[in-house]
Amino acid sequence: MSWLVSREGRKWIYGVCLAAVPLLVAYGVIDGEAAPLWIAVIAALVAPSLALANLTPPLDEPYDLSTVPEED
């Protein structure tokens, strides 16, 4: 399961989801005019769920901007 939430796994999931919609249109499962709506539904469900599952853990201490090196 860890592969599916890795960066490469997420790219694969997004690609498969987006490739599925034109295939469903080609086979007559969904209407071509509704395809953009299905892509929006998939994006609204898949992208946030994968993003929320991969949040970086919060820092134990507040970030100190004085430690950031200045640009030349």
CHARMM internal coordinates of N, CA and C (Angstrom, degrees):
IC EDIT
DIST 1 N 1 CA 1.4458
DIST 1 CA 1 C 1.5260
ANGL 1 N 1 CA 1 C 110.96
DIST 1 C 2 N 1.3127
ANGL 1 CA 1 C 2 N 118.09
DIHE 1 N 1 CA 1 C 2 N -27.64
DIST 2 N 2 CA 1.4561
ANGL 1 C 2 N 2 CA 119.92
DIHE 1 CA 1 C 2 N 2 CA -178.17
DIST 2 CA 2 C 1.5342
ANGL 2 N 2 CA 2 C 111.17
DIHE 1 C 2 N 2 CA 2 C -64.66
DIST 2 C 3 N 1.3367
ANGL 2 CA 2 C 3 N 117.57
DIHE 2 N 2 CA 2 C 3 N -28.66
DIST 3 N 3 CA 1.4623
ANGL 2 C 3 N 3 CA 119.49
DIHE 2 CA 2 C 3 N 3 CA 178.55
DIST 3 CA 3 C 1.5214
ANGL 3 N 3 CA 3 C 110.55
DIHE 2 C 3 N 3 CA 3 C -64.70
DIST 3 C 4 N 1.3245
ANGL 3 CA 3 C 4 N 117.82
DIHE 3 N 3 CA 3 C 4 N -37.27
DIST 4 N 4 CA 1.4556
ANGL 3 C 4 N 4 CA 121.16
DIHE 3 CA 3 C 4 N 4 CA -177.37
DIST 4 CA 4 C 1.5198
ANGL 4 N 4 CA 4 C 112.47
DIHE 3 C 4 N 4 CA 4 C -67.53
DIST 4 C 5 N 1.3141
ANGL 4 CA 4 C 5 N 117.61
DIHE 4 N 4 CA 4 C 5 N -26.61
DIST 5 N 5 CA 1.4602
ANGL 4 C 5 N 5 CA 119.29
DIHE 4 CA 4 C 5 N 5 CA 179.68
DIST 5 CA 5 C 1.5240
ANGL 5 N 5 CA 5 C 111.90
DIHE 4 C 5 N 5 CA 5 C -99.37
DIST 5 C 6 N 1.3201
ANGL 5 CA 5 C 6 N 117.11
DIHE 5 N 5 CA 5 C 6 N 2.05
DIST 6 N 6 CA 1.4607
ANGL 5 C 6 N 6 CA 119.73
DIHE 5 CA 5 C 6 N 6 CA 174.74
DIST 6 CA 6 C 1.5314
ANGL 6 N 6 CA 6 C 108.86
DIHE 5 C 6 N 6 CA 6 C -73.87
DIST 6 C 7 N 1.2993
ANGL 6 CA 6 C 7 N 116.21
DIHE 6 N 6 CA 6 C 7 N 168.85
DIST 7 N 7 CA 1.4726
ANGL 6 C 7 N 7 CA 120.58
DIHE 6 CA 6 C 7 N 7 CA -179.71
DIST 7 CA 7 C 1.5291
ANGL 7 N 7 CA 7 C 110.62
DIHE 6 C 7 N 7 CA 7 C -58.98
DIST 7 C 8 N 1.3115
ANGL 7 CA 7 C 8 N 116.94
DIHE 7 N 7 CA 7 C 8 N -46.21
DIST 8 N 8 CA 1.4687
ANGL 7 C 8 N 8 CA 120.30
DIHE 7 CA 7 C 8 N 8 CA 179.87
DIST 8 CA 8 C 1.5245
ANGL 8 N 8 CA 8 C 111.19
DIHE 7 C 8 N 8 CA 8 C -66.29
DIST 8 C 9 N 1.3054
ANGL 8 CA 8 C 9 N 116.47
DIHE 8 N 8 CA 8 C 9 N -38.13
DIST 9 N 9 CA 1.4622
ANGL 8 C 9 N 9 CA 120.25
DIHE 8 CA 8 C 9 N 9 CA 178.32
DIST 9 CA 9 C 1.5136
ANGL 9 N 9 CA 9 C 112.13
DIHE 8 C 9 N 9 CA 9 C -63.83
DIST 9 C 10 N 1.3266
ANGL 9 CA 9 C 10 N 116.50
DIHE 9 N 9 CA 9 C 10 N -41.80
DIST 10 N 10 CA 1.4669
ANGL 9 C 10 N 10 CA 120.25
DIHE 9 CA 9 C 10 N 10 CA 178.14
DIST 10 CA 10 C 1.5205
ANGL 10 N 10 CA 10 C 110.68
DIHE 9 C 10 N 10 CA 10 C -64.62
DIST 10 C 11 N 1.3345
ANGL 10 CA 10 C 11 N 117.81
DIHE 10 N 10 CA 10 C 11 N -41.18
DIST 11 N 11 CA 1.4655
ANGL 10 C 11 N 11 CA 120.35
DIHE 10 CA 10 C 11 N 11 CA 176.92
DIST 11 CA 11 C 1.5281
ANGL 11 N 11 CA 11 C 110.48
DIHE 10 C 11 N 11 CA 11 C -60.48
DIST 11 C 12 N 1.3226
ANGL 11 CA 11 C 12 N 116.89
DIHE 11 N 11 CA 11 C 12 N -39.73
DIST 12 N 12 CA 1.4647
ANGL 11 C 12 N 12 CA 121.40
DIHE 11 CA 11 C 12 N 12 CA 179.14
DIST 12 CA 12 C 1.5274
ANGL 12 N 12 CA 12 C 110.48
DIHE 11 C 12 N 12 CA 12 C -64.92
DIST 12 C 13 N 1.3364
ANGL 12 CA 12 C 13 N 116.20
DIHE 12 N 12 CA 12 C 13 N -45.11
DIST 13 N 13 CA 1.4695
ANGL 12 C 13 N 13 CA 120.52
DIHE 12 CA 12 C 13 N 13 CA -179.43
DIST 13 CA 13 C 1.5268
ANGL 13 N 13 CA 13 C 110.22
DIHE 12 C 13 N 13 CA 13 C -61.33
DIST 13 C 14 N 1.3403
ANGL 13 CA 13 C 14 N 117.47
DIHE 13 N 13 CA 13 C 14 N -45.93
DIST 14 N 14 CA 1.4628
ANGL 13 C 14 N 14 CA 120.24
DIHE 13 CA 13 C 14 N 14 CA 179.03
DIST 14 CA 14 C 1.5281
ANGL 14 N 14 CA 14 C 110.98
DIHE 13 C 14 N 14 CA 14 C -60.42
DIST 14 C 15 N 1.3215
ANGL 14 CA 14 C 15 N 116.52
DIHE 14 N 14 CA 14 C 15 N -42.92
DIST 15 N 15 CA 1.4659
ANGL 14 C 15 N 15 CA 120.54
DIHE 14 CA 14 C 15 N 15 CA 179.80
DIST 15 CA 15 C 1.5146
ANGL 15 N 15 CA 15 C 112.99
DIHE 14 C 15 N 15 CA 15 C -63.38
DIST 15 C 16 N 1.3189
ANGL 15 CA 15 C 16 N 116.54
DIHE 15 N 15 CA 15 C 16 N -43.33
DIST 16 N 16 CA 1.4658
ANGL 15 C 16 N 16 CA 120.80
DIHE 15 CA 15 C 16 N 16 CA 179.70
DIST 16 CA 16 C 1.5258
ANGL 16 N 16 CA 16 C 110.42
DIHE 15 C 16 N 16 CA 16 C -65.74
DIST 16 C 17 N 1.3217
ANGL 16 CA 16 C 17 N 116.50
DIHE 16 N 16 CA 16 C 17 N -42.86
DIST 17 N 17 CA 1.4687
ANGL 16 C 17 N 17 CA 119.50
DIHE 16 CA 16 C 17 N 17 CA 179.56
DIST 17 CA 17 C 1.5229
ANGL 17 N 17 CA 17 C 111.17
DIHE 16 C 17 N 17 CA 17 C -61.72
DIST 17 C 18 N 1.3289
ANGL 17 CA 17 C 18 N 116.30
DIHE 17 N 17 CA 17 C 18 N -43.69
DIST 18 N 18 CA 1.4635
ANGL 17 C 18 N 18 CA 118.65
DIHE 17 CA 17 C 18 N 18 CA -178.98
DIST 18 CA 18 C 1.5220
ANGL 18 N 18 CA 18 C 112.40
DIHE 17 C 18 N 18 CA 18 C -72.30
DIST 18 C 19 N 1.3167
ANGL 18 CA 18 C 19 N 117.74
DIHE 18 N 18 CA 18 C 19 N -30.32
DIST 19 N 19 CA 1.4666
ANGL 18 C 19 N 19 CA 120.27
DIHE 18 CA 18 C 19 N 19 CA 178.02
DIST 19 CA 19 C 1.5259
ANGL 19 N 19 CA 19 C 111.48
DIHE 18 C 19 N 19 CA 19 C -75.54
DIST 19 C 20 N 1.3239
ANGL 19 CA 19 C 20 N 117.30
DIHE 19 N 19 CA 19 C 20 N -25.30
DIST 20 N 20 CA 1.4641
ANGL 19 C 20 N 20 CA 120.33
DIHE 19 CA 19 C 20 N 20 CA -177.87
DIST 20 CA 20 C 1.5238
ANGL 20 N 20 CA 20 C 111.79
DIHE 19 C 20 N 20 CA 20 C -67.81
DIST 20 C 21 N 1.3144
ANGL 20 CA 20 C 21 N 117.66
DIHE 20 N 20 CA 20 C 21 N -35.65
DIST 21 N 21 CA 1.4646
ANGL 20 C 21 N 21 CA 120.45
DIHE 20 CA 20 C 21 N 21 CA -175.73
DIST 21 CA 21 C 1.5319
ANGL 21 N 21 CA 21 C 111.90
DIHE 20 C 21 N 21 CA 21 C -62.93
DIST 21 C 22 N 1.3357
ANGL 21 CA 21 C 22 N 120.39
DIHE 21 N 21 CA 21 C 22 N -50.28
DIST 22 N 22 CA 1.4768
ANGL 21 C 22 N 22 CA 118.39
DIHE 21 CA 21 C 22 N 22 CA 177.93
DIST 22 CA 22 C 1.5353
ANGL 22 N 22 CA 22 C 112.60
DIHE 21 C 22 N 22 CA 22 C -61.95
DIST 22 C 23 N 1.3140
ANGL 22 CA 22 C 23 N 116.71
DIHE 22 N 22 CA 22 C 23 N -33.78
DIST 23 N 23 CA 1.4645
ANGL 22 C 23 N 23 CA 118.99
DIHE 22 CA 22 C 23 N 23 CA 177.08
DIST 23 CA 23 C 1.5268
ANGL 23 N 23 CA 23 C 110.90
DIHE 22 C 23 N 23 CA 23 C -65.31
DIST 23 C 24 N 1.3173
ANGL 23 CA 23 C 24 N 116.42
DIHE 23 N 23 CA 23 C 24 N -41.49
DIST 24 N 24 CA 1.4717
ANGL 23 C 24 N 24 CA 119.43
DIHE 23 CA 23 C 24 N 24 CA 177.61
DIST 24 CA 24 C 1.5226
ANGL 24 N 24 CA 24 C 111.42
DIHE 23 C 24 N 24 CA 24 C -64.76
DIST 24 C 25 N 1.3250
ANGL 24 CA 24 C 25 N 117.33
DIHE 24 N 24 CA 24 C 25 N -34.41
DIST 25 N 25 CA 1.4681
ANGL 24 C 25 N 25 CA 120.87
DIHE 24 CA 24 C 25 N 25 CA 176.02
DIST 25 CA 25 C 1.5247
ANGL 25 N 25 CA 25 C 109.79
DIHE 24 C 25 N 25 CA 25 C -67.79
DIST 25 C 26 N 1.3262
ANGL 25 CA 25 C 26 N 116.65
DIHE 25 N 25 CA 25 C 26 N -44.88
DIST 26 N 26 CA 1.4701
ANGL 25 C 26 N 26 CA 120.90
DIHE 25 CA 25 C 26 N 26 CA -178.23
DIST 26 CA 26 C 1.5225
ANGL 26 N 26 CA 26 C 111.72
DIHE 25 C 26 N 26 CA 26 C -61.76
DIST 26 C 27 N 1.3265
ANGL 26 CA 26 C 27 N 117.35
DIHE 26 N 26 CA 26 C 27 N -35.74
DIST 27 N 27 CA 1.4641
ANGL 26 C 27 N 27 CA 120.37
DIHE 26 CA 26 C 27 N 27 CA -179.83
DIST 27 CA 27 C 1.5270
ANGL 27 N 27 CA 27 C 112.73
DIHE 26 C 27 N 27 CA 27 C -89.27
DIST 27 C 28 N 1.3189
ANGL 27 CA 27 C 28 N 117.18
DIHE 27 N 27 CA 27 C 28 N 4.31
DIST 28 N 28 CA 1.4593
ANGL 27 C 28 N 28 CA 121.15
DIHE 27 CA 27 C 28 N 28 CA 175.69
DIST 28 CA 28 C 1.5156
ANGL 28 N 28 CA 28 C 114.85
DIHE 27 C 28 N 28 CA 28 C 77.01
DIST 28 C 29 N 1.3079
ANGL 28 CA 28 C 29 N 117.69
DIHE 28 N 28 CA 28 C 29 N 15.85
DIST 29 N 29 CA 1.4665
ANGL 28 C 29 N 29 CA 120.13
DIHE 28 CA 28 C 29 N 29 CA 179.61
DIST 29 CA 29 C 1.5242
ANGL 29 N 29 CA 29 C 110.46
DIHE 28 C 29 N 29 CA 29 C -75.19
DIST 29 C 30 N 1.3366
ANGL 29 CA 29 C 30 N 116.32
DIHE 29 N 29 CA 29 C 30 N -40.29
DIST 30 N 30 CA 1.4593
ANGL 29 C 30 N 30 CA 119.96
DIHE 29 CA 29 C 30 N 30 CA 174.78
DIST 30 CA 30 C 1.5255
ANGL 30 N 30 CA 30 C 108.80
DIHE 29 C 30 N 30 CA 30 C -126.33
DIST 30 C 31 N 1.3218
ANGL 30 CA 30 C 31 N 115.50
DIHE 30 N 30 CA 30 C 31 N 156.41
DIST 31 N 31 CA 1.4636
ANGL 30 C 31 N 31 CA 121.78
DIHE 30 CA 30 C 31 N 31 CA -179.12
DIST 31 CA 31 C 1.5284
ANGL 31 N 31 CA 31 C 110.10
DIHE 30 C 31 N 31 CA 31 C -77.08
DIST 31 C 32 N 1.3221
ANGL 31 CA 31 C 32 N 116.34
DIHE 31 N 31 CA 31 C 32 N 143.58
DIST 32 N 32 CA 1.4567
ANGL 31 C 32 N 32 CA 120.99
DIHE 31 CA 31 C 32 N 32 CA -179.61
DIST 32 CA 32 C 1.5179
ANGL 32 N 32 CA 32 C 113.57
DIHE 31 C 32 N 32 CA 32 C -60.05
DIST 32 C 33 N 1.3237
ANGL 32 CA 32 C 33 N 117.05
DIHE 32 N 32 CA 32 C 33 N -31.93
DIST 33 N 33 CA 1.4602
ANGL 32 C 33 N 33 CA 119.95
DIHE 32 CA 32 C 33 N 33 CA 178.62
DIST 33 CA 33 C 1.5277
ANGL 33 N 33 CA 33 C 111.82
DIHE 32 C 33 N 33 CA 33 C -72.47
DIST 33 C 34 N 1.3216
ANGL 33 CA 33 C 34 N 117.29
DIHE 33 N 33 CA 33 C 34 N -23.53
DIST 34 N 34 CA 1.4602
ANGL 33 C 34 N 34 CA 121.30
DIHE 33 CA 33 C 34 N 34 CA -179.71
DIST 34 CA 34 C 1.5250
ANGL 34 N 34 CA 34 C 112.19
DIHE 33 C 34 N 34 CA 34 C -90.03
DIST 34 C 35 N 1.3334
ANGL 34 CA 34 C 35 N 117.42
DIHE 34 N 34 CA 34 C 35 N -9.11
DIST 35 N 35 CA 1.4693
ANGL 34 C 35 N 35 CA 120.84
DIHE 34 CA 34 C 35 N 35 CA -176.44
DIST 35 CA 35 C 1.5260
ANGL 35 N 35 CA 35 C 112.96
DIHE 34 C 35 N 35 CA 35 C -57.15
DIST 35 C 36 N 1.3386
ANGL 35 CA 35 C 36 N 119.41
DIHE 35 N 35 CA 35 C 36 N -45.21
DIST 36 N 36 CA 1.4748
ANGL 35 C 36 N 36 CA 117.78
DIHE 35 CA 35 C 36 N 36 CA 178.54
DIST 36 CA 36 C 1.5269
ANGL 36 N 36 CA 36 C 113.10
DIHE 35 C 36 N 36 CA 36 C -61.05
DIST 36 C 37 N 1.3248
ANGL 36 CA 36 C 37 N 115.94
DIHE 36 N 36 CA 36 C 37 N -33.08
DIST 37 N 37 CA 1.4672
ANGL 36 C 37 N 37 CA 119.25
DIHE 36 CA 36 C 37 N 37 CA 177.51
DIST 37 CA 37 C 1.5259
ANGL 37 N 37 CA 37 C 111.23
DIHE 36 C 37 N 37 CA 37 C -67.15
DIST 37 C 38 N 1.3237
ANGL 37 CA 37 C 38 N 116.67
DIHE 37 N 37 CA 37 C 38 N -39.59
DIST 38 N 38 CA 1.4688
ANGL 37 C 38 N 38 CA 120.00
DIHE 37 CA 37 C 38 N 38 CA 177.96
DIST 38 CA 38 C 1.5215
ANGL 38 N 38 CA 38 C 110.86
DIHE 37 C 38 N 38 CA 38 C -66.80
DIST 38 C 39 N 1.3266
ANGL 38 CA 38 C 39 N 116.78
DIHE 38 N 38 CA 38 C 39 N -37.75
DIST 39 N 39 CA 1.4691
ANGL 38 C 39 N 39 CA 119.57
DIHE 38 CA 38 C 39 N 39 CA 176.72
DIST 39 CA 39 C 1.5223
ANGL 39 N 39 CA 39 C 109.68
DIHE 38 C 39 N 39 CA 39 C -63.03
DIST 39 C 40 N 1.3326
ANGL 39 CA 39 C 40 N 117.13
DIHE 39 N 39 CA 39 C 40 N -40.86
DIST 40 N 40 CA 1.4579
ANGL 39 C 40 N 40 CA 120.66
DIHE 39 CA 39 C 40 N 40 CA 178.31
DIST 40 CA 40 C 1.5309
ANGL 40 N 40 CA 40 C 111.36
DIHE 39 C 40 N 40 CA 40 C -64.17
DIST 40 C 41 N 1.3251
ANGL 40 CA 40 C 41 N 116.98
DIHE 40 N 40 CA 40 C 41 N -40.41
DIST 41 N 41 CA 1.4728
ANGL 40 C 41 N 41 CA 120.47
DIHE 40 CA 40 C 41 N 41 CA 178.37
DIST 41 CA 41 C 1.5260
ANGL 41 N 41 CA 41 C 110.23
DIHE 40 C 41 N 41 CA 41 C -64.61
DIST 41 C 42 N 1.3146
ANGL 41 CA 41 C 42 N 116.47
DIHE 41 N 41 CA 41 C 42 N -44.94
DIST 42 N 42 CA 1.4703
ANGL 41 C 42 N 42 CA 120.17
DIHE 41 CA 41 C 42 N 42 CA 179.12
DIST 42 CA 42 C 1.5247
ANGL 42 N 42 CA 42 C 109.72
DIHE 41 C 42 N 42 CA 42 C -61.65
DIST 42 C 43 N 1.3113
ANGL 42 CA 42 C 43 N 116.71
DIHE 42 N 42 CA 42 C 43 N -45.15
DIST 43 N 43 CA 1.4630
ANGL 42 C 43 N 43 CA 120.21
DIHE 42 CA 42 C 43 N 43 CA -179.96
DIST 43 CA 43 C 1.5191
ANGL 43 N 43 CA 43 C 111.28
DIHE 42 C 43 N 43 CA 43 C -63.40
DIST 43 C 44 N 1.3243
ANGL 43 CA 43 C 44 N 116.68
DIHE 43 N 43 CA 43 C 44 N -38.75
DIST 44 N 44 CA 1.4647
ANGL 43 C 44 N 44 CA 120.39
DIHE 43 CA 43 C 44 N 44 CA -179.05
DIST 44 CA 44 C 1.5221
ANGL 44 N 44 CA 44 C 112.15
DIHE 43 C 44 N 44 CA 44 C -68.71
DIST 44 C 45 N 1.3197
ANGL 44 CA 44 C 45 N 117.15
DIHE 44 N 44 CA 44 C 45 N -26.19
DIST 45 N 45 CA 1.4615
ANGL 44 C 45 N 45 CA 120.28
DIHE 44 CA 44 C 45 N 45 CA 179.90
DIST 45 CA 45 C 1.5256
ANGL 45 N 45 CA 45 C 112.83
DIHE 44 C 45 N 45 CA 45 C -93.59
DIST 45 C 46 N 1.3104
ANGL 45 CA 45 C 46 N 116.52
DIHE 45 N 45 CA 45 C 46 N -45.66
DIST 46 N 46 CA 1.4654
ANGL 45 C 46 N 46 CA 120.65
DIHE 45 CA 45 C 46 N 46 CA -172.53
DIST 46 CA 46 C 1.5277
ANGL 46 N 46 CA 46 C 112.10
DIHE 45 C 46 N 46 CA 46 C -77.58
DIST 46 C 47 N 1.3150
ANGL 46 CA 46 C 47 N 117.43
DIHE 46 N 46 CA 46 C 47 N -49.76
DIST 47 N 47 CA 1.4673
ANGL 46 C 47 N 47 CA 119.80
DIHE 46 CA 46 C 47 N 47 CA -174.46
DIST 47 CA 47 C 1.5237
ANGL 47 N 47 CA 47 C 113.07
DIHE 46 C 47 N 47 CA 47 C -60.38
DIST 47 C 48 N 1.3358
ANGL 47 CA 47 C 48 N 119.87
DIHE 47 N 47 CA 47 C 48 N -50.21
DIST 48 N 48 CA 1.4683
ANGL 47 C 48 N 48 CA 117.73
DIHE 47 CA 47 C 48 N 48 CA -179.67
DIST 48 CA 48 C 1.5250
ANGL 48 N 48 CA 48 C 113.25
DIHE 47 C 48 N 48 CA 48 C -66.43
DIST 48 C 49 N 1.3177
ANGL 48 CA 48 C 49 N 116.71
DIHE 48 N 48 CA 48 C 49 N -37.33
DIST 49 N 49 CA 1.4638
ANGL 48 C 49 N 49 CA 118.39
DIHE 48 CA 48 C 49 N 49 CA -178.73
DIST 49 CA 49 C 1.5240
ANGL 49 N 49 CA 49 C 110.92
DIHE 48 C 49 N 49 CA 49 C -65.50
DIST 49 C 50 N 1.3275
ANGL 49 CA 49 C 50 N 117.74
DIHE 49 N 49 CA 49 C 50 N -41.08
DIST 50 N 50 CA 1.4611
ANGL 49 C 50 N 50 CA 119.55
DIHE 49 CA 49 C 50 N 50 CA 177.45
DIST 50 CA 50 C 1.5249
ANGL 50 N 50 CA 50 C 111.35
DIHE 49 C 50 N 50 CA 50 C -71.03
DIST 50 C 51 N 1.3259
ANGL 50 CA 50 C 51 N 116.53
DIHE 50 N 50 CA 50 C 51 N -36.14
DIST 51 N 51 CA 1.4655
ANGL 50 C 51 N 51 CA 119.12
DIHE 50 CA 50 C 51 N 51 CA 179.09
DIST 51 CA 51 C 1.5206
ANGL 51 N 51 CA 51 C 110.86
DIHE 50 C 51 N 51 CA 51 C -66.56
DIST 51 C 52 N 1.3150
ANGL 51 CA 51 C 52 N 117.00
DIHE 51 N 51 CA 51 C 52 N -43.62
DIST 52 N 52 CA 1.4648
ANGL 51 C 52 N 52 CA 119.91
DIHE 51 CA 51 C 52 N 52 CA 179.79
DIST 52 CA 52 C 1.5221
ANGL 52 N 52 CA 52 C 111.85
DIHE 51 C 52 N 52 CA 52 C -67.06
DIST 52 C 53 N 1.3102
ANGL 52 CA 52 C 53 N 117.09
DIHE 52 N 52 CA 52 C 53 N -31.17
DIST 53 N 53 CA 1.4611
ANGL 52 C 53 N 53 CA 120.36
DIHE 52 CA 52 C 53 N 53 CA 178.94
DIST 53 CA 53 C 1.5225
ANGL 53 N 53 CA 53 C 111.80
DIHE 52 C 53 N 53 CA 53 C -73.15
DIST 53 C 54 N 1.3259
ANGL 53 CA 53 C 54 N 117.56
DIHE 53 N 53 CA 53 C 54 N -14.09
DIST 54 N 54 CA 1.4599
ANGL 53 C 54 N 54 CA 120.96
DIHE 53 CA 53 C 54 N 54 CA -175.44
DIST 54 CA 54 C 1.5229
ANGL 54 N 54 CA 54 C 113.34
DIHE 53 C 54 N 54 CA 54 C -120.68
DIST 54 C 55 N 1.3060
ANGL 54 CA 54 C 55 N 116.80
DIHE 54 N 54 CA 54 C 55 N 29.57
DIST 55 N 55 CA 1.4581
ANGL 54 C 55 N 55 CA 119.57
DIHE 54 CA 54 C 55 N 55 CA 176.81
DIST 55 CA 55 C 1.5268
ANGL 55 N 55 CA 55 C 109.35
DIHE 54 C 55 N 55 CA 55 C -69.63
DIST 55 C 56 N 1.3106
ANGL 55 CA 55 C 56 N 115.72
DIHE 55 N 55 CA 55 C 56 N 143.99
DIST 56 N 56 CA 1.4557
ANGL 55 C 56 N 56 CA 118.53
DIHE 55 CA 55 C 56 N 56 CA 175.20
DIST 56 CA 56 C 1.5173
ANGL 56 N 56 CA 56 C 108.27
DIHE 55 C 56 N 56 CA 56 C -72.92
DIST 56 C 57 N 1.3177
ANGL 56 CA 56 C 57 N 117.41
DIHE 56 N 56 CA 56 C 57 N 146.99
DIST 57 N 57 CA 1.4616
ANGL 56 C 57 N 57 CA 119.03
DIHE 56 CA 56 C 57 N 57 CA -179.80
DIST 57 CA 57 C 1.5307
ANGL 57 N 57 CA 57 C 110.49
DIHE 56 C 57 N 57 CA 57 C -65.33
DIST 57 C 58 N 1.3190
ANGL 57 CA 57 C 58 N 116.56
DIHE 57 N 57 CA 57 C 58 N 149.26
DIST 58 N 58 CA 1.4630
ANGL 57 C 58 N 58 CA 118.38
DIHE 57 CA 57 C 58 N 58 CA -179.42
DIST 58 CA 58 C 1.5268
ANGL 58 N 58 CA 58 C 110.64
DIHE 57 C 58 N 58 CA 58 C -67.81
DIST 58 C 59 N 1.3154
ANGL 58 CA 58 C 59 N 114.61
DIHE 58 N 58 CA 58 C 59 N 150.63
DIST 59 N 59 CA 1.4557
ANGL 58 C 59 N 59 CA 119.64
DIHE 58 CA 58 C 59 N 59 CA 177.99
DIST 59 CA 59 C 1.5244
ANGL 59 N 59 CA 59 C 109.14
DIHE 58 C 59 N 59 CA 59 C -71.33
DIST 59 C 60 N 1.3249
ANGL 59 CA 59 C 60 N 116.24
DIHE 59 N 59 CA 59 C 60 N 144.28
DIST 60 N 60 CA 1.4600
ANGL 59 C 60 N 60 CA 120.14
DIHE 59 CA 59 C 60 N 60 CA 178.28
DIST 60 CA 60 C 1.5240
ANGL 60 N 60 CA 60 C 111.39
DIHE 59 C 60 N 60 CA 60 C -70.80
DIST 60 C 61 N 1.3229
ANGL 60 CA 60 C 61 N 115.56
DIHE 60 N 60 CA 60 C 61 N -29.52
DIST 61 N 61 CA 1.4535
ANGL 60 C 61 N 61 CA 120.39
DIHE 60 CA 60 C 61 N 61 CA -178.91
DIST 61 CA 61 C 1.5242
ANGL 61 N 61 CA 61 C 108.88
DIHE 60 C 61 N 61 CA 61 C -120.95
DIST 61 C 62 N 1.3305
ANGL 61 CA 61 C 62 N 116.54
DIHE 61 N 61 CA 61 C 62 N 151.89
DIST 62 N 62 CA 1.4793
ANGL 61 C 62 N 62 CA 118.36
DIHE 61 CA 61 C 62 N 62 CA 176.37
DIST 62 CA 62 C 1.5250
ANGL 62 N 62 CA 62 C 110.30
DIHE 61 C 62 N 62 CA 62 C -61.64
DIST 62 C 63 N 1.2980
ANGL 62 CA 62 C 63 N 115.64
DIHE 62 N 62 CA 62 C 63 N 147.45
DIST 63 N 63 CA 1.4660
ANGL 62 C 63 N 63 CA 121.02
DIHE 62 CA 62 C 63 N 63 CA -179.43
DIST 63 CA 63 C 1.5174
ANGL 63 N 63 CA 63 C 109.51
DIHE 62 C 63 N 63 CA 63 C -71.68
DIST 63 C 64 N 1.3092
ANGL 63 CA 63 C 64 N 117.07
DIHE 63 N 63 CA 63 C 64 N 129.02
DIST 64 N 64 CA 1.4555
ANGL 63 C 64 N 64 CA 122.91
DIHE 63 CA 63 C 64 N 64 CA -178.23
DIST 64 CA 64 C 1.5246
ANGL 64 N 64 CA 64 C 109.16
DIHE 63 C 64 N 64 CA 64 C -100.51
DIST 64 C 65 N 1.3274
ANGL 64 CA 64 C 65 N 116.17
DIHE 64 N 64 CA 64 C 65 N 109.71
DIST 65 N 65 CA 1.4660
ANGL 64 C 65 N 65 CA 120.69
DIHE 64 CA 64 C 65 N 65 CA -177.79
DIST 65 CA 65 C 1.5261
ANGL 65 N 65 CA 65 C 112.96
DIHE 64 C 65 N 65 CA 65 C -68.69
DIST 65 C 66 N 1.3104
ANGL 65 CA 65 C 66 N 117.40
DIHE 65 N 65 CA 65 C 66 N -16.23
DIST 66 N 66 CA 1.4699
ANGL 65 C 66 N 66 CA 119.14
DIHE 65 CA 65 C 66 N 66 CA -179.59
DIST 66 CA 66 C 1.5197
ANGL 66 N 66 CA 66 C 111.66
DIHE 65 C 66 N 66 CA 66 C -72.47
DIST 66 C 67 N 1.3251
ANGL 66 CA 66 C 67 N 117.85
DIHE 66 N 66 CA 66 C 67 N -13.60
DIST 67 N 67 CA 1.4630
ANGL 66 C 67 N 67 CA 120.93
DIHE 66 CA 66 C 67 N 67 CA 179.63
DIST 67 CA 67 C 1.5200
ANGL 67 N 67 CA 67 C 112.49
DIHE 66 C 67 N 67 CA 67 C -88.85
DIST 67 C 68 N 1.3316
ANGL 67 CA 67 C 68 N 116.73
DIHE 67 N 67 CA 67 C 68 N -6.56
DIST 68 N 68 CA 1.4650
ANGL 67 C 68 N 68 CA 120.33
DIHE 67 CA 67 C 68 N 68 CA -179.88
DIST 68 CA 68 C 1.5270
ANGL 68 N 68 CA 68 C 108.16
DIHE 67 C 68 N 68 CA 68 C -78.10
DIST 68 C 69 N 1.3373
ANGL 68 CA 68 C 69 N 117.70
DIHE 68 N 68 CA 68 C 69 N 125.38
DIST 69 N 69 CA 1.4698
ANGL 68 C 69 N 69 CA 119.08
DIHE 68 CA 68 C 69 N 69 CA -179.78
DIST 69 CA 69 C 1.5236
ANGL 69 N 69 CA 69 C 110.67
DIHE 68 C 69 N 69 CA 69 C -67.02
DIST 69 C 70 N 1.3167
ANGL 69 CA 69 C 70 N 114.86
DIHE 69 N 69 CA 69 C 70 N 144.61
DIST 70 N 70 CA 1.4531
ANGL 69 C 70 N 70 CA 119.96
DIHE 69 CA 69 C 70 N 70 CA 178.54
DIST 70 CA 70 C 1.5256
ANGL 70 N 70 CA 70 C 109.90
DIHE 69 C 70 N 70 CA 70 C -78.22
DIST 70 C 71 N 1.3270
ANGL 70 CA 70 C 71 N 115.37
DIHE 70 N 70 CA 70 C 71 N 148.20
DIST 71 N 71 CA 1.4689
ANGL 70 C 71 N 71 CA 119.91
DIHE 70 CA 70 C 71 N 71 CA 177.93
DIST 71 CA 71 C 1.5164
ANGL 71 N 71 CA 71 C 109.90
DIHE 70 C 71 N 71 CA 71 C -78.65
DIST 71 C 72 N 1.3219
ANGL 71 CA 71 C 72 N 116.20
DIHE 71 N 71 CA 71 C 72 N 148.62
DIST 72 N 72 CA 1.4615
ANGL 71 C 72 N 72 CA 120.66
DIHE 71 CA 71 C 72 N 72 CA 179.39
DIST 72 CA 72 C 1.5014
ANGL 72 N 72 CA 72 C 112.01
DIHE 71 C 72 N 72 CA 72 C -75.13
END
COOR INIT
IC SEED 1 N 1 CA 1 C
IC BUILD
